């Protein structure tokens, strides 16, 4: 079924969602918060996205959508499309073949935390819980910054921030406000669709004195699981059933509480919680929330998919990714998989796939720092991620859900197959937390030819290079995929190359001269702190020399002495 075409003019407006500071935000058709989108499984979606920002390029990614057969509509610039320059329009045209809870956001560097993000729902008459709830509602959680992202990114990836301390948000939001209420009817059951659309912080979520039944995670219906609190990483989604009490004498706090474990500093004025309320009685007080420590959160590793799909067969290919964070030669802190900090190539990877013939099966042509892996249609793929960092990292795979075969506890080091026990019916996600100094193993079937990102969904880390590229069935794509002319027009407007290898070489696909590269490593014997000290010493020396020169060239004043 063809859904109405979406006309989306991407513009700036002023908003003040936390009531603390008005600021420019990115809107659709001059309205913010952005519209909650509702689709039905089988809909054909046509979105005309016109960039009217004036000072920034843009893009849009429908997070969690498989884009089966339409990888060119997935959204990440440098992978499946070019940036949409100011005053240009890109047409996204695809058919939805899944259901449940998702969201959409810009996939342009650092942009969606400036407001370019919102939840969306895909309805399906085969939803296994239809008839078991009376009403459904969407609840989004997010962190909020008062400064715009280009400036914050410049400060974050800088020699003046050698430890890579991420900017701490100013507030937490629930449905883009701090005053969200849900009027409820006694005895009714509600399906709450929860989505963390934030840039950085995971959040704990609970409703006081109410039990939640988890029935969906990341677009996958699950067997009901009872929980008093759930933990929602950036980019994850859940659906929960909540049955309303029969009495109407009190209201109940509904809380999103920021996980501050990754924060290097804890500002005194940061309110870690955002509180909404289930409102039984408009005249009754809205009570303060309890502390997060009063609850235990449900471990979603034990969830069971409703369709009971068993573990896929043994892998044809295992991709091992070792996560580290370190400084490069400019003194700034970057993120790495296997020592490679991702840099987008000059030619979007999908366009290289389509224009390099048999060489498209060789990962080398996609760039030294693109971190590309190539596999065939139908292969079973394992991704082993070893987190050599002390932080929690939510990893998202485009184009697929994956089975979570194994996830270690904290501080357990690298994956050890001799100590891993697989579930027979593993939970499926498309966004999963890598535990601090721990590991996980996920598995998917390469049944969706395309070019797909695998990246950390903490925006700071993604833009610091924590990403890899999955090139799935390149020869199949060459035979079956045609890029729309509109997409080529957008590329032309941005001056982006659309043929050849990562460097745009159309004659020798293995010659990467001129490709985009990461910053060179630190010189032997240097440290980032040393560079900072050296830079400031040089600055001090220059200022000191300038003052000496100024003093030396100043006119000499003659003192008049009067003899009495």
N, C-alpha and C positions, 0 to 999 in steps of 0.2 A: 504494500500500500504506500502511495506517495504522500508523505507528510507535507504540510505547507512549507514553502521555501522560507528560510530564515534570512532576514536582512539584518546584518549586524554591522553597524557603523561603530568602529572602535574609537572612542573619544575620551577626553579628560573632563572630569567634573571635580568639585570639592565635596568632601565628606568628612564626618567626624564621628565614627562609629563607637569609640570608647568615651566620647564626651570630654576628652582631654586636649585634643589639638586638631583643628581642621587641617586637611592636607589634600593635595591633588590625588585622585584615584582614577584608574582606568575603567571606563564605563562602556556599556553597550547602548547605543542610541540615546546618549546623554542621561542614562539612568543607572544608579548604583544604590543598593546591591544589584548584581547582575540577575537576570531572570532565572528562576528554577525551570529547567527544561524537562518536559514529559514526552516520552515517545512510547510506541508500542512495538514489540518484537515483530519484525517484518517490514517496518517503515523504511521507505527510501528518504533519506535526509539530504536536502540541498541547502547549504549555508553559504551565502555570499558575504564574505568577510572583507570589509573595506577599512583600510587603515587610515584614520583621520587623526592620528596622534601628533603628526607634524614633526616631532623630534625623535621618534624611535620607530624602528621596524617592529614587526610583530608576527604572530602565528597562532594557531590553536590546535590543541591535542585533546581528543576525547578519551580521557584516561580510563583504561580498562577495556576499551573497545578492541575487538580482535582485528577489525578491518580486513576480514577474510576476503581475499581477491582484490582489495583496494589499498594495498600498503602505501600507495602514493598519497593517500588521504590521512595518514597517521599524524603528521604535523611537525615533527622536529626539523628545523632548518639544519642543513648540513648532512642530513640523513636521507629524508624522503622528499624534501622540497627546498626551495629557496626562501629567504626572508621576504615577507610582504613589506615593501617599502612604503613610506607615507604616500597617500593618495592612490595606492594600488589596491585592487580587489582580487582575492583568491576565492575560487569556488570549490568547496568541499562537497563531494557527491558520493554517497555510500548507502548501503542497505544494512540495517541492524539485524543481527542473527543471534542475539543473546538477550538476557533480561536481568533485572535487579537494580542495584544502586551503584552509581558511577559519579564522575564529575568531569568538568571540562576546564581547561586552563591554557594560558599562553605557554609555549615551549621555547620562547625566545629568552636569551640570557637574562636571568635575574628578574623577569618581568611580572610573573603572576602574583607575587606578594604585594604588588602595588594595586591589587584589587581585581585583576583579570583572572577570576576563578569563581566557580560556583558548582553546586551539586546538580545532578540530573538523575532521572528515574526512567527505566525501561519497563513497561508493564507487559505482562504475559498471562494469558488466560490459563496457562498450564502451571502457574505458580502453585506449588504444593500446599501453600498455607492460605489460599483463598477460601473464605468461609470461616476461617478461624480468628479473624479480627474484624472489627467494625469500622475502623478508620485508619488511614496511614498518614504519617507526617514525616517531613524531612528535617533533620537537625544537623547543621554544619558546625564544626569546631575549627578555630583557626587562631594563630598568633597574629599580632598586629604591630607594625612598625610605624613610627611617626615620620621618619625620613624616607625619601625615595630610594629605590634599590640601586640605581647607577652609582650614586655617591657612596652608599654603604658597601657595595661590591669593591669599589676602588679602595676604600679603607681596609676591607677585609683581606684582599689579595695585595698585600703591600709589604715592603721592607720594614715599615713601622709596626707591623703586626706579625713578627716572625714565628710566634707560637700558633698562629692560625685560630685565634680566639674569635668565635662567631659573634656577630652583633646580637645582643639580647633584645627580644621584643619588648615593647612597652606595655602590652595588654594581651589578654585572651578574649576571644569573641565567641558568641554562640548565635548562629544565624545573623552574623554581622552586626551584633548589638550586644550590650550588656544588660538588657532589660527584656529578655525573651520569656514569654509566658505561653503556656498551652492550657486553654480552658478545657476541662475534661468532664465527661459524664459518668456518674457512678455506675459500676458494674460492666462498663464497656472494655473491650480489649483493643489496644492500639498497636499498630506496627510502626515503630520508630526507625526510620532509615538514617543512619549516622554516617557522616563523612568528615574526615579530617582533611581540610583543604588548606592547611597551614604550610608555611615555608620551612619550619625548623622543628618545632616542639611536638613531641608526642603528648597525648593527653589521656589521663584517667577519666572515665565517665561513670557516673552513678546517679541513681534516683533514690533519695532517702526513703526508707521504709517501703520500698517497692522492689520486687524481684523482677529480673529480666530473663527472658528466654531467648538466647541467641539462635537465629534461624538462617542467617546469611552472613558470609564473609567474602569480600572482594568479588561480588557477583555470583558466588556459588552458594546455593541453598544447602543448609546443613540440617542434621538431626537436631532437635531442640536441646539446648544445654543451658542449665540454670546458672545465673551469675548475679552477684550483688554489685560487681564493678567490672568494667572491661578496659583494656588498654588499647588505644587507637593510635598507631604511628602515623606520621605524616603520609598522606595519600591512601591510607587504608579506609575501608568502608565496612560497616556492620548493619544488619537489621536485627531488631529485638522486639519481641512481643511483651507488652506490659499490660496487665489487667488492673483496672482502676478499682479502688476500694468502694464499698457500698455506702460508707458514711461520708458526709460532706462538711465536717466541722473544722478541717485544717487544710492548709496548702503544704506542698512538699518541694524542697530544694532539688533541682536537677543540675548537676555540677560537671563542668569540665575543668580538670586541674592539670596544669602544665607539669610535665616531668622535667625537672631542672637539672638532671644528671649531666647533661652536655654543656650546661652554662658555665663559662669560666668565672663569671662574676654574678652575684645575686644582688641587684640593686634594691635598696631599702624601699623604694617607691613602687616596685613591681607587684601587682596583684596577680598571684599565680593562678587564681581561680576565676572562672566566669560562672555565674550562677543564674540559672533560669528557674522557673517554677511550674509544676503541675498545679493548676489553679482549680480547686474544688469550690471555693467560696470567695468571690471577689471582695467581700467585706472583711475577710479574715487576714491576719498578718501573713507576710511572706517571710518565713523564718530564715535565719542565717544557716549556711551550710556547715556540716561537720567537717572535721579534718580528714584529709585523704588517708591518714594512717588508721582510720577507724574501719577500713574495708580491705578485703583481699581481692585482687583482680583475678579473673578467669584466664587460665593459660590456653590460648586458642590452638596450641599444638595438638591438643587432644580432641578437637572437633572432628566430626565424621560427616563427610558429604552425604546429602540426602540421596543421591543417585548410587551410592555405594561402589563407585568405580575403584577397582583394586589397583595396587601398584603396577605401573607400566613395566614392560620387560626390561631386561638389563640394557644399559646404555651402549649405543654404537660409538658415542664420542663423549669424552669427559673434558670439560673446560674447567681448569683450576685457576681461581683468581685470588691472589694474595693482596690484601688491602693494607696499604701503608700511607702515612702522611708525613711529609718531609719538606725541606726547603730546597729551592732551586737557586740558580745563580743570581737572580735579582733580589735574593734575601726574603722573598715572600714564601708562604707556606702553601703547598699544593697537595692534592690527593692522587693516589696511584693504584692501579691494578698491575701487578707483576712489573713494577718499576716504570710503568707508562702512565703519564698524566694526559688524559684525552684532550685532543685538539681537533676541531672540525676541519675536514679537508676542504680544498678549494672547490672541488666538484662534489655535490651531494652524493653520498654513497650509492643510492639507488640509480642515479644517472650514470655513475661509473659501471654499475652492474650491466646496464642496458647497452653500453657503448664499447665494451672491451672484449667482446667475443669470448673465446675459450679461456682467456686470462682472468675472467671474472671469478673463476673457481680458486684463484690464488689470493689469499688474504693480503699478501704483500702489496698489491697494487692499490689498496685502499688507504695506504698511508702509514708512515712509521709510528705516528702517535694517535692513530684512530682506534687502535685496540680492536681490530676486526677478527672475527672467527667465521669460517665458512663451513656449511654442512649441507647435506642433501635432503630432499623431500622424503619424508617418512622416517628419517633417522630418529632414534631415541637419544635425547641429549641430557647429560647430567651437568649441572653447574655446582662445583664445590667452591665455597667462598670461605677463606680463612681471614678472619679479622685480626690483624696485628696492631689494632688500635684499641684504646681503652673506652671508646665511645660506642653507643648503640647506633646502628645505621639501617634505615629502612630501604631495602632494595626492590626496585620495580622493573618487571620485564614487560615490554610492549608486545602486543600481538598474541599473547598466550597466557593462560593460567598454568601454574606448575604445581606438581605434587611436592609436598614438603616431606621428604623421606627421613630427614634427620636434622635436628637442631640441637646443638650442644648447650650446656649451661655456660655461665660466665667463667672466664679465666681458664678454659679447658684447652686452649691452644689450637693447633691445626687439626684438621679432620683425620681421624684414625679409623679406617674401615673395620678394624678388629674390635673396636669398642662402640660401634654404632649399631643400633637396633631399629629396623624399619617397621613402621605400622603397615598392616596388611591392607587397610583402606585409609590412605593418608589424606589429611586435609589439603585442599587446594587454595592457593593464593595467587595474586600477581604482585603483591607487595609484602615483603617479609623482613622482620628485624634480624640483623646479624648481631648476636650477643657480644658484649665487650670481651675482647681477647678470646673469642670463641669461634665457632664455625657453623655452617649449615650445608646440606646437600639437597638440591631440588632437581626435579626431573620433569621434562616435557617432551611431547612428540612433535616433531617438525612437520606438522600438517597444514601450515599456513605460510606458503612462500612469501618472502618479503624481506625488508631490512628493518631490524628491530633494535631499539635501545635496551640495554640493561644498565641501570644507573641508580646511584643513591638518590633518594627523593628529599634529602635535606638540601635545600636549594644552594646553600653555601658550598656544600661538598660537590654537588653536580658541576657547578661553575668553576670549581677548583680542579676539575679533571677526573672525578670518580665515576667513570663510565666505560662501557665496552659496547661493541656493535656486533649483532648477530646477523650474518648474511645467509639467509635461508633459501636454498634452491635457486641459485643465480641463473642457471641455464633454463630452468622452467620459467623464470620471470622474463627472460629474453624472448621466449616463444609465446607468452600469453599476456604480457602487460604492455599497455600503451599509455604514455603520459598525456593528459589533456593539454591542448594548445594553450589554454589559459595559464597553466602552471609554467610553461615555457615563457609566456609573456611576463609573468611575475619575475622570473629569473632575469630576463633581459633588463627589466626596469631596475633591478638591484645590481646589475653588472656581474652576475654570478655565472661561471662557466657551467656547461651542462653536458660535456662529453670528455672522455679520456679518464686517466687514472686520477689519483688524489691531487696531483699537481696540475692536472689539465693537459697532460701529454697525450696526444691522440695518435702518435706514431710509435713510440716505444713505451708500452704500458708498464715496463719494469724500471723505467728511468723516472725517479721521483724528484729530480732537481727542481728546486723552487717550491716544494710543498710547504704547507703550514706545519710548523714544528713547535713543540713546547719550549719553554725557556731552558737554556743550557744549564747543566748541573752546576752546583757550587764548585769552585776550584779547590783542589786538595789543600787541606789545612785551614780552610775558611769555615766559619759557622755563620748562621744567620744573625746571631747576636753580635758576632764580630763585625759583620757588615754594617749593622746598625750603629755600633760604636764608631767604626771607621767613618761612616757617612757623617755622623754628628761631629766627630773630631775635625773632619775636613771643613764642615760648615763653620765650626768655631774658629778654625784657623783662618778661613777666608774672611770672616767678620773681623777677626783680630788684625789681620793684615790691612783690611780696608780702613780700620780705625787709625792704624799707624800712618798709612798713606795720607788719610784726611788730615791728621795732625801735622804731618810733615809739610803739606802744601798750604796749610792755613797761613794767612798773612801775620807777620810778626808785629805785635803792638809795641809802639814806642812809649816808654814811661817818661813823663816830664817831671824833672826834679827841680824844685825851686829852692835857691839858696837864700837864706835869710841873712 
